[in-house]
Amino acid sequence: MSANSPVNPYIVLAVSVVLPGVGHVLLGQSQRGLMFAFFALVLAVVIWHTTTLDHSFIGRTAGGLFIWAISSPDAHEIARTNYERWRRGQA
């Protein structure tokens, strides 16, 4: 991998699955990544406080988990597109 090659899409996917928004930061889209992380946290906290103890942990953090779930494929898609453009430019 040369110095100007894009980040491997699978690395971006793995990082974004572990930490929401960080995959976008790796791609140089810090504002987008921090927005995903912020809204994941905000929605998790809001839903946590609006539900009762009768709900499961998954149910109480559903909003944050939803944002997390859509941020990972989004980061991977952007990384994959960048990688394919770079790869086709090399050929």
Helices and strands as residue ranges (DSSP letters): H 9-18, H 22-26, H 30-50, H 57-60, H 62-90
